């Protein structure tokens, strides 16, 4: 089950970037995929200039029922992306969110974004959806183009292509590991 972190501050990097009238993408993900989901969220917001709800990053005020916040954002969403990984195939929350998005009346924008999942691993409710592969340039370009079409957003095609290429390239970079198993970071000058 997902738990929402409580974040404060309007200017925080983790604050939601969507405004009241802005188009909203709902990003469904599983606990073990947090870092990747954050990267996808940042990519979508930066490239497409849309809001993207990811339950763990968006502000949920103290005392607020986090499940209600998720349900409200499912209702508000104009497009949905299911990040399907081996973690997500076992997550009841991912299937709940996928079902809630798919059941919306006249909802035309739901994409299953596969991260290394074999067809035999795809849960039955999601098998009917055409999947996009996270590590394939053409699939991500198709996803961004589809989002723009469905949300009726006009963006410069060459800029989108450049951003998608950069994103795919960033996914292929592996973090350097120290012998102790810690991730190595560069020192600031």
SVG drawing of the C-alpha trace seen along z (x, -y; Angstrom):
<svg xmlns="http://www.w3.org/2000/svg" viewBox="-19 -29 55 45">
<polyline fill="none" stroke="black" stroke-width="0.4" points="0.0,0.0 1.3,-3.5 1.7,-6.1 1.9,-9.7 4.7,-11.8 3.7,-15.1 5.7,-17.9 5.6,-21.6 6.6,-24.7 5.3,-26.3 8.8,-26.5 9.8,-23.0 11.0,-20.9 8.4,-18.3 5.4,-20.7 2.8,-19.9 3.3,-21.9 -0.3,-21.8 -2.6,-24.7 -6.4,-24.7 -6.9,-24.8 -3.8,-23.0 -4.0,-19.5 -3.2,-16.8 -1.5,-13.4 -1.9,-10.8 1.2,-8.6 0.6,-5.3 3.7,-3.5 4.8,-0.9 6.8,-1.4 10.1,0.1 10.0,-2.3 9.9,-5.6 13.2,-7.0 12.2,-6.1 8.6,-7.5 10.1,-10.8 12.3,-10.9 9.3,-10.3 7.2,-12.9 10.0,-15.5 10.4,-14.6 6.7,-15.0 6.3,-18.3 9.4,-19.8 8.9,-18.5 5.1,-18.8 4.5,-21.6 1.6,-19.7 0.9,-18.9 1.7,-15.4 0.3,-13.8 2.5,-11.2 1.0,-10.4 4.3,-10.3 5.5,-13.7 2.5,-15.9 1.5,-17.9 -1.0,-16.1 -1.8,-18.3 -1.5,-16.9 -4.8,-15.4 -6.0,-14.9 -7.1,-11.4 -4.4,-10.4 -6.7,-7.9 -9.2,-10.6 -6.5,-12.8 -5.5,-9.9 -9.2,-9.4 -9.7,-13.1 -6.6,-13.3 -7.8,-10.1 -11.1,-12.0 -9.3,-15.2 -6.8,-13.4 -6.9,-14.1 -4.5,-11.3 -3.0,-8.3 0.2,-6.5 0.7,-3.1 4.4,-2.5 4.4,1.3 7.4,3.0 7.9,6.4 7.0,4.5 3.8,3.0 2.5,6.4 2.0,7.4 0.6,4.1 -3.2,4.0 -2.9,0.2 -1.6,0.0 -4.4,2.2 -6.9,0.1 -5.6,-3.1 -5.5,-1.6 -9.1,-0.5 -10.3,-3.8 -8.7,-5.6 -9.9,-3.2 -13.5,-3.3 -13.8,-7.1 -16.4,-8.1 -15.0,-9.4 -11.4,-8.9 -9.1,-8.4 -5.7,-8.7 -4.3,-5.7 -0.9,-4.3 0.8,-1.3 4.5,-2.1 6.5,1.1 9.8,1.2 11.2,4.6 8.0,6.6 7.5,9.7 4.1,10.2 3.5,13.2 3.9,10.9 1.3,8.4 -1.8,8.6 -5.0,9.6 -6.8,6.3 -3.9,4.5 -3.4,7.1 -5.9,5.3 -3.9,2.1 -1.3,1.4 2.0,1.0 4.8,-1.4 8.3,-0.4 10.1,-2.9 13.6,-2.3 12.5,-2.6 12.9,-6.0 10.0,-5.5 7.6,-4.3 8.4,-7.4 8.0,-9.7 4.7,-8.1 3.6,-8.5 4.4,-12.2 2.8,-12.7 -0.3,-10.9 -0.5,-12.9 -0.3,-16.2 -3.0,-15.0 -5.4,-13.8 -4.9,-16.9 -5.0,-19.2 -1.7,-20.8 0.4,-22.4 4.2,-22.0 7.2,-22.2 7.9,-18.7 11.7,-19.2 11.9,-20.3 9.9,-17.3 12.1,-14.9 15.2,-16.4 13.8,-16.1 12.8,-12.5 16.2,-11.6 17.8,-13.2 15.5,-11.3 16.1,-7.9 19.8,-8.6 19.5,-9.4 17.7,-6.1 20.6,-4.2 23.1,-5.7 23.9,-3.5 24.9,-5.0 28.4,-4.3 28.6,-2.0 31.3,-1.9 32.6,1.4 30.5,0.8 27.4,0.7 26.8,-3.0 26.2,-5.2 29.1,-7.4 28.4,-11.1 30.7,-13.8 32.1,-16.4 30.9,-20.0 33.7,-22.4"/>
</svg>
